[in-house]
């Protein structure tokens, strides 16, 4: 092939006989940063700052410069370079097809597949290009241009919102942040619980325990998002009606602080420093309770399984226990962690899959098949594991960490490859909650800030999980 023909071919590839989207050297991709409906409501830069003036609490609002670029601004430069690189790869593939006879057809997995042919057949029986076409490109190149490109996963490393949270305690054993199905964020600050609306950015004070000389040690919304349970330092569990702003009941039974709460329908489980887990139905008299005693130190993590049948509990005794709804003794006990187990999360995708994380002396993420009681796999994260949460839409999970890196990590499961590493908190990232739509998370730390991040996508993975744990896909 002479040089003059090559030059004419390149000009044709760029400017002739191809649809606009196929002129690779001319393509520019416009990045559109999208959010879900409720995330658009976060667009304002307001913070809420509850401040104490003597014995009175007031809530001050002001607009604050977050000293960071917007997600749109952050992505523009990256997208430009990324798209340019992709175009260069595709352009090179076209040249290899036309000049070297490589049979590159598709870019569906981010890598071109090709075979080198020793003999070129201009128009064979499988060629979809019409013999009368004026395009100089071969059938393989046409397939390449039509093949979909797998979009690159983009997770902004900058929070899209930051809220001040004075008196947010730096205590590993507490759970002071939760996000309701009604898009309300509950935060325990000192002796008070505040509700922040993601829809309006308004803040209301739900309760103030300072009149009783008490403080907040845990908060947890019920599944409908209408009731919020509040655990206190003195061992009480209060149930509040969020809409009405009134306390419905105060449950006794614990002799020490209540640092962990978990709803299961109308039942509420509470874990305490007194080493006891109490299960109570809020519709029955307070005396009707189940006492679960299996931990030898403070209970700091509680999570009910998605099918509402099993409760996982973690303690400062380095134990992870699994309870069923009928027995007073744990059905399973896992002792592999070498430090306190606060981080617990049940997979919404694979029945019986449980993830847990250990404290400073352990630093490991571990996964368990609770159907068989087997340990599956583990990985050393390098830092104290404070929280875990699964994506609702993909087989991914996020972990937050303390000593010594104070980072937020997004993982793919089961490969346990890191999708993203987010930093910004200057203290341990002790608190984590997921938005109702499953796309955003909020993290809290002893640096007295709440930071909102976009980490998950609503796009479901089309590839079905092959895990033997996924019993639902095996039932016929």
Helices and strands as residue ranges (DSSP letters): H 3-15, G 20-22, G 24-26, H 37-40, E 46-53, E 56-63, H 71-95, I 96-100, H 139-146, E 161-164, E 177-179, E 184-189, E 192-197, E 203-208, G 209-212, E 216-221, E 227-232, E 237-241, E 246-251, E 258-264, E 267-272, E 276-281, E 289-293, E 299-304, E 310-315, E 320-324, E 332-334, E 341-346, E 353-358, E 364-369, E 374-380, E 385-390, E 396-401, E 408-412, E 418-422, E 431-434, E 440-445, E 449-454, G 471-473
